[in-house]
């Protein structure tokens, strides 16, 4: 009779992290801020995302499909890092337990960034291109840039000469439209989101989100029709994902460095509302915010 084999022991460790690949994308100050101020359960996900990205770059012209899978995995790990922070600070953010319960599902993780991309003009384009304040359009153009103050991130408001005027909580803002009541903004954003996908991808929002989540499976597994081949070079995908990582890293840093001014108002509340609507469209949640039985 053969002896019983001892079950191998699983050991977890936090490897030393060389942050330069992510620092090149989001800035060394931002990446360092995350590792210095986030707890281990968040930084381990960021470190794993960084590992996936670093290894993906080494697979160019060697194993491009595995490189693409690692790029996708890096995105998912950054989304989970954000989820973990939201769970730790649930008292400061709107209700999110419905989709958090499905955090291992690829659809839930890979629907996050397309939704975030709808908000880039506030968190990204606004900072780069500047904006005008109501009542002062003809007097002064304003621009803004994020600044780190110890364990906080603020938005520095600059005049058109680059002089800093005030520092502002970047989450103490909300999307508003003159002709749309505040409680209908998320619905309007969903309509815009759906229209954008239909125009750019020529498909429905649901089909787009499901196809995005299934891409890795099609690279890994054959179907009755055969095997899928990548339509892009890995170098092209890396450039696309660099923008994704930039936005997710900045989002995580802002959430770590700032708390919403009001729990159920503002940018975070509107984002969670739109993200929830996207997951309902994808069949992951029901309209009553309960979890759908989708594997």
N, C-alpha and C positions, 0 to 999 in steps of 0.2 A: 504494500500500500504506500503510495507516495505521500510525502509529508505535505501538510498544508502550507501554501506559500503566504508569507506575510504581506499584508496589504501595504503597498508603498505609501510612505508618508508625504503628504503634500505640504510644501513649505512656501510661504509667501514672503517676499522681500521687496523692499523699496530700493531699486537699483539707482546708483548715481546717475543723474540726468544731465546730459549736455543739451542745453536749451537753445543753442544757436540756430538750429533749423527752424524752430518756431519763432525765435527772436527776429530772424530775417523777414518773417511774414507779418508779425503783429507788433514788433518792437521789443527790445530787451527789457525795457522798464515794465511793460505790460505782463510779459511772461514771468519775470522775476516777482512781480507783485502777486501773481496767482500762487506761485510756489511758496512765497513767504507768508501769505495771509490765509490761505485755504487749508482746511484740515486734510489729514491723510486720505480719507475716503474720496476726496475730490482730486487731490494731486496725483494719486495713483492712476486715475483715469486719464488725466492729462499726460502723464508720463508714458502711459501705454499708447495713447494716440500719437505722441511724438515718436515712439519706437516704430509704430506701423508706418508713419510717414517717412522716416529715415530709411527703413528697409525697402519701402516701395521705390524710392529713388535709386536704389542699388540694383533694381530688377529691370531697368530699361535695357531692351534688346536681349534680355536673358529669359525672363518669365513675365511677360507683360500682363497676362491675365491675373497672375497672383499679385502683381504690383497694384493692379486696379482694385482687387479685393482688399488689399491692405489700406489703400486710400479710403475706401468706403468704411472699413473698420475704424480708421482714425476719426472720421466724422462721427460715427456712432459713439465712440468713447468720449468725445468732447460733449456730445449731447447728454450722455449719462452723467458726466461731471456736473453739468448745469442742473440736471435733475437732482443729484445728490445735494447740491447746495440749496435748492428750493425745499427739499425735505427737511434739511437742518434748520431752515428759517421759515417754516410754514406759517408761523404766526404773523409774518410780515407781508406775505404774498397771498393773492386770491386763491380760492380752493383749487387744488390740482391733484387730489388723490385719485381721481377717476383715471386719468391717463398715466399717472405714476405707477399704478398697479400693473400696467402693461409695458413697463420700461424695457423688458427684454425683447419685445416684439420689434422686428425690423421695420415694419410699417410705421410704428409710433416714433421710432428714433429717426427714420429718414424722412418723415413728414415735417420735422422740426425746422430744418434749414430753409426749405422753400417758403415756409410761413415767415420765418425771420427775414428772408430776402424782401418781403413786402414792406418791412420797416426800415430797410437800409437807408432810405432817403432822409430819415430822421437821425439815425445813429451814425450814418456814414456820409451820405451826399451833403447833408446839411452842414456838416463840419468842414467839408472840402470846398463847397461852393458858396457858403454864406447864406444869409437869409435876411429878411426885413421884419421889423417889428411893427405891429399895427399902429398907425398914427404917426409913424416916423419914416415912412417910405421915401419921402422927398428930402428928409433931413440928414439921415445917416444910415449907412449900410453896416450891418453887424456880421461878424463871423464868430466862430467858436472853435475851441480846441480842448480836448480832455487833458486834465492835469492831475497828477498824483500828489496828494498831501498825506504823507504818512500812510495810514491804513484806509484812506478815503480817496475816491475819485470824484472830481468835480468838473464842471464845464466852465471854462473861462470864456467870458463874453468880451470880444475885442471890437474896438471901433475900426473905421476904415483906414486908420493909420497904424493899426496893430497894437494900440494901447489897450491894456487890460482894464476893464471897467468894473466887472463884478464876477464872482464865481457862483455857479448855480448847480443845484442838484439835477443831474441829467435825467433822472426818472420823474422829476416833478413837472412833467409836461404830458400833454395828451393830444392825440390827433383830433382835430375838429374841422367841421365844414359849416359854412354859413347857412346852408340850406338843409342841413341834416341834424335832427336832434341828437344829443349825446348818446342816448340809449339805442340809437339806430346806427351808430358809426360802425360797429363790428359787422353788422349785416351788409353795410355798404362796402366795407373792405373785402368781405367774402365775395361779393358780386364782382369787384374789381379783380380779385385773385383768380376767380373762375374764368373771367373773360380773358385775362392775360394768358392763362394756360391754354385756353381754346385757340387763341390767336397764334401763340408761339409754337405750341406743341401739336396743335390740331387734334386735340383729344379732350376728354373731360378731366376735371380735377381728380375725380376718383381713379380713373384709369391711369393718370399720370403718377399719382402717389403709389399705386399698387405696382406699376411697372418699375418705378424707381427702386422700390424695395426688393423687387424680384430680380434685378439685374445681376446681383452677385450669384444667385442660384443658377441663373442661366449660364454664367461663366463656369460654374463648378460642375454642373450636372447636364447630362444629355436628356433629350426628350424623344418622343416617338418620331419627331420630324428630323432629329439629328442634333448637332451641337452648335451653339452660337459662337461666332467669332467676333472679337472686338472690332468696332468700326472706327475707333480712334487709336492713335499712338499713345503710349503711356506718358510720354512727355507732354502731350496735349492735355491729358487728364490731370496731370500734376498741376499745370497752370490753372485749370478750373478749380481744383480743390484748394489751391492756395488762398483764393478769395473766400472759400467756405471756412477754412480754418481761421483766417483773419477775423471774420465776423463772429465766429463762435468764441474765439479766445477773448475778443473785446467784450462780447456779451457777458461771458463768465466774469471777467475782471470788473465790469461795471456792477454786476449783481453782488459781487463780494465787497466792493468798495462803496456801495450806496444802498440805502433802503428806500422803497417807495414812500413818498410823502403821505399818501393815503392808501390803505390796503386795497380797496376796491375801486380805485380811480387811477387813471394815468396810463402810461405806455405799457407797463407790465400787465396790467389788467386787460387792456385791449389786445395785447399779443396773446395772452392765454385764451381769451375769448375767441380769437380768430383761429388759433391752433386747435382748440376744441372743435370748432366748426369744421375744420379740415379733417379731423379724425372721424367726425360723424359722417362726412361725405365719403370717407374711405371705408366706412363700415366698422371701425374700431370701437366707436362709442355710439350710444343711442342718444336721441335728442333729449332724454331726461337725465343725461349725464351719467348713466350707468354703463358698465362695460359690456360691450357686445361679445358674444361667444365666438370670437374669430381667433384661430390659431396662427 
